[in-house]
Amino acid sequence: MTVQPPLPTTMRAITFADPGEPDVLRVETLTLPQPGRGEVLVRVMAAGVNRPDIMQRKGLYPPPPGACPRLGLEIAGEVVACGLPQEGTTMPAIGSRVCALTNGGGYAQYCLVPAGQCLPWPTGYTAVQAAALPETYFTVWSNLFMPAIPPAGTRVLVHGGTSGIGTTAIQLVHALGGEAYATAGTAEKCALCETLGARAINYRDEDFLTRIREMTHDKGVNIILDLVGGAYFNRNLKCLAMDGRLVIIALQGGAKAEQADLARIMTRRLTVTGSSLRPRDSASKARIAQELHTHVWPLLDAGTIAPLIHAVFPLEDAATAHQTMEDGEHSGKIILQVSPD
């Protein structure tokens, strides 16, 4: 193992003993982890806060087998140690600055990450900006643009348009030649969606199904990226054009759909699919990272697209960051900034 000295023997990390409200989160001193084969140890400068962190803290989203049980799925920082190389994986150089999709444990001063899940910081980025990328970009790219990038003109409806996922999806659809539509809950959030390149629908004041039909002249949309789930299921089906695709990636509106219209799925040749990023193996995540580096990182380098940052909190204020996300008034990403020893 190659190590850049000196490294401490301990680190500060956010932990919780039992599921509960944000106030269960605490700062604990832990032993510094050591990288295994194909892993790197990153000195964390910033970490993203994501909805799965909230669900895990509540006891509703247990980590998959073998994953770190602590919170934090995306980080930005400096590589300080490398494990033995793994065949087919390029190990980042010690001292390089990376952002990474983690397998847990990002709310800490140091974090272990499979090397294939690391990407360089885009040109001119700070740690806070870089930490806002991995979870949302891996999720959006794998669900909307893999296995193939949809052709120009593809109509995509994004629910939760001002979330981290939503703002990322709108920008990528727009940048790659699609037509983006988005739902949001206030006039201000709708205005933000429109500045990012989407036609926005205020779901509190308007029925999104009626508006989609009007906006598309009854053509419908080709793809829906849905964070709501059961409460929107049948209306989503009615929004889809022939051969359309509904992609469910969260269940904020419930996990069950009453009286699902299966006949519409058959007669319109619709595809209903869903995914969860965290349980995927490292090889799958590495493939997503490679595609992002090829297709998306040039857009980030050029400033064509960029993450939106809602708020930045110190690592020690993770509970406040969680409460801010749960309040639901944010637009864009919530980030924890990690101070050195």
Protein Blocks (a to p, Z undefined) as FASTA:
>chain_A
ZZdddddfbdcddddfbgcdfklpccdddddddddehiacdddfbdcddfklmmmmnopa
ccdehiafbgcjbdcdddfbdcdddehiacddehiacddddeejjlcfbdcddfklpccd
dehiafklmmmmmmmmmmmmmmmmccbdcdehiacddehklbmklmmmmmmmmmnopacd
dddfbfklmmmmmmnopacddfklpcfklmmmmmnnonopfbdcdfklmmlmmmmmmmpc
ghiacddfbffnojbdehiafklmmmnopacddddfklpcfklmmmmmmmmmmmmmmmmm
nomaccddfbdcdfklmmmmmmmmmnopagcjdddddddZZ
